[in-house]
Amino acid sequence: MSPRFDETITTRDRLRELVGDPGHRVLDKVIDHVDDICATYIAASPYLVVATRGADGLLDLSPRGDPAGFVHVLDAKTLIVPDRPGNRRVDSFENLLTNPEVALLFVIPGHAFTLRVSGKGSIVRHALLQERLSVDGKPPGLLLAVGVEEAFLHCAKSIARAGLWKPERWPDTSGVPSLAEGMVAHGKLSESVEGMQGIIDEDYETRMY
């Protein structure tokens, strides 16, 4: 049987032979804290993705969104991310109980670069912070505290390549299955697609915060 791929890269030397080495500007931009530039970016960001690793070794990506500035910069080494009502899987929190490593990718709509932060995460409660991070009078039940070890701005050419902020380049999604269709099919649910869609719609209307 012929191999599936022409080559599998297994060493750093071979990887660098093919890709090359990064320049000093790319390497030197990494800092170990949140400075004023990073803090300003975080204050303007309404959306981020949290990466954690589970006890099974699999990585998990969890999107988080709120009005811009929802992530609180407690100090130069600590970020606080509020946890809002969801489906109660809390995969990220389950993972942190075993592996504290966490990474955050901050996005600002319309911007062609992102902010990447990594460090150690913990699940915390703090009455004053929870009250401060309330929305519509409803404080988050839990907080994700991130001890910052690395931060850097990333010139994400992927955003330009994808035309992410250009509606004229967005694909036709008319043929993409709905969330309800996916849940009924993947979960082999007894509910109809219409029934499942009703549950989703009600959840959005009543459990946003």
For each residue, the residues with C-beta under 8 A, 3 or more apart:
1:
2:
3: 6
4:
5: 8
6: 3
7:
8: 5
9: 14 15 18
10: 14
11: 14 15
12: 15 16
13: 16 17
14: 9 10 11 17 18
15: 9 11 12 18 19
16: 12 13 19 20 21
17: 13 14
18: 9 14 15
19: 15 16
20: 16
21: 16
22: 26 27
23: 26 27
24: 27 28
25: 28 29
26: 22 23 29
27: 22 23 24 30
28: 24 25
29: 25 26 152 153
30: 27 150 151 152
31: 35 38 150 151 152
32: 148 149 150 151
33: 76 77 148 151
34: 38 39 42 73 76 77 79 117 148 151
35: 31 38 39 76 151
36: 39 40
37: 40 41 153
38: 31 34 35 41 42 115 117 151 153
39: 34 35 36 42 43 73
40: 36 37 43 44
41: 37 38 44 45 106 108 115 153
42: 34 38 39 45 69 71 73 79 106 115
43: 39 40 68 69 73
44: 40 41 68 69 108
45: 41 42 48 68 69 71 106 107 108 115
46: 65 66 67 68 69 70 108 109
47: 63 64 65 106 107 109
48: 45 63 64 65 71 81 104 105 106 107
49: 61 62 63 64 104 105 107
50: 61 62 63 64 81 92 102 103 104 144
51: 59 60 61 62 102 103 104 105
52: 59 60 62 91 92 95 96 99 101 102 121
53: 57 58 59 60 95 99 101
54: 57 58 59 60 91 94 95 98 99
55: 95 98 99
56:
57: 53 54
58: 53 54
59: 51 52 53 54
60: 51 52 53 54 91 92 95
61: 49 50 51
62: 49 50 51 52 91 92
63: 47 48 49 50
64: 47 48 49 50 70 81 84
65: 46 47 48 70
66: 46 70 82 84 135
67: 46 70 135
68: 43 44 45 46 108
69: 42 43 44 45 46
70: 46 64 65 66 67 81 82 133 135
71: 42 45 48 79 80 81 106
72: 79 80 81 82 129 132 133
73: 34 39 42 43 76 78 79 80
74: 78 79 80 129 145
75: 78
76: 33 34 35 73 148
77: 33 34 147 148
78: 73 74 75 145 146 147 148
79: 34 42 71 72 73 74 104 117 145 146 148
80: 71 72 73 74 129 133 143 144 145 146
81: 48 50 64 70 71 72 104 143 144 146
82: 66 70 72 130 133 140 143 144
83: 86 90 93 140 141 142 143 144
84: 64 66 135 140 208 209
85: 207 208 209
86: 83 89 90
87:
88:
89: 86 94
90: 83 86 93 94
91: 52 54 60 62 94 95
92: 50 52 60 62 95 96 102 121 144
93: 83 90 96 97 123 142 144
94: 54 89 90 91 97 98
95: 52 53 54 55 60 91 92 98 99
96: 52 92 93 99 100 102 121 122 123 144
97: 93 94 123
98: 54 55 94 95
99: 52 53 54 55 95 96
100: 96 120 121 122
101: 52 53 118 119 120 121
102: 50 51 52 92 96 118 119 120 121 144 146
103: 50 51 116 117 118
104: 48 49 50 51 79 81 115 116 117 118 146
105: 48 49 51 114 115 116
106: 41 42 45 47 48 71 114 115 116 117
107: 45 47 48 49 111 114
108: 41 44 45 46 68 111
109: 46 47 165
110: 165
111: 107 108 114 159 165
112: 155 156 159 160 165
113: 153 154 155 156 159
114: 105 106 107 111 153 154 156 159
115: 38 41 42 45 104 105 106 151 152 153 154
116: 103 104 105 106 150 151 152 153 154
117: 34 38 79 103 104 106 146 148 150 151
118: 101 102 103 104 148 149 150 151
119: 101 102 146 147 148 149 150
120: 100 101 102 146 147 149
121: 52 92 96 100 101 102 144 145 146 147
122: 96 100 144 145 147
123: 93 96 97 142 143 144 145
124: 142 143 144 145
125: 130 141 142 143
126: 129 130 143
127: 130 131
128: 131 132
129: 72 74 80 126 132 133 143
130: 82 125 126 127 133 134 139 140 141 143
131: 127 128 134 139
132: 72 128 129
133: 70 72 80 82 129 130 139 140 143
134: 130 131 137 138 139 140
135: 66 67 70 84 138 209
136: 209
137: 134
138: 134 135 209
139: 130 131 133 134
140: 82 83 84 130 133 134 143
141: 83 125 130
142: 83 93 123 124 125
143: 80 81 82 83 123 124 125 126 129 130 133 140
144: 50 80 81 82 83 92 93 96 102 121 122 123 124
145: 74 78 79 80 121 122 123 124
146: 78 79 80 81 102 104 117 119 120 121
147: 77 78 119 120 121 122
148: 32 33 34 76 77 78 79 117 118 119 151
149: 32 118 119 120
150: 30 31 32 116 117 118 119
151: 30 31 32 33 34 35 38 115 116 117 118 148
152: 29 30 31 115 116
153: 29 37 38 41 113 114 115 116
154: 113 114 115 116
155: 112 113
156: 112 113 114 159 160
157: 160 161
158: 161 162
159: 111 112 113 114 156 162 164 165
160: 112 156 157 163
161: 157 158
162: 158 159 169
163: 160 166 168 169 170
164: 159
165: 109 110 111 112 159
166: 163 169 170
167: 170
168: 163
169: 162 163 166
170: 163 166 167 173
171:
172: 175
173: 170 176
174:
175: 172
176: 173
177: 181 182 185
178: 181 182 193 197
179: 182 183 200
180: 183 184 193 194 196 197 200
181: 177 178 184 185 193
182: 177 178 179 185 186
183: 179 180 186 187 189 196
184: 180 181 187 188 189 191 192 193 196
185: 177 181 182 188
186: 182 183
187: 183 184
188: 184 185
189: 183 184 196
190:
191: 184 195 196 199
192: 184 195 196
193: 178 180 181 184 196 197
194: 180 197 198
195: 191 192 198 199
196: 180 183 184 189 191 192 193 199 200
197: 178 180 193 194 200 201
198: 194 195 201 202
199: 191 195 196 202 203
200: 179 180 196 197 203 204
201: 197 198 204 205
202: 198 199 205 206
203: 199 200 206 207
204: 200 201 207 208
205: 201 202 208
206: 202 203
207: 85 203 204
208: 84 85 204 205
209: 84 85 135 136 138
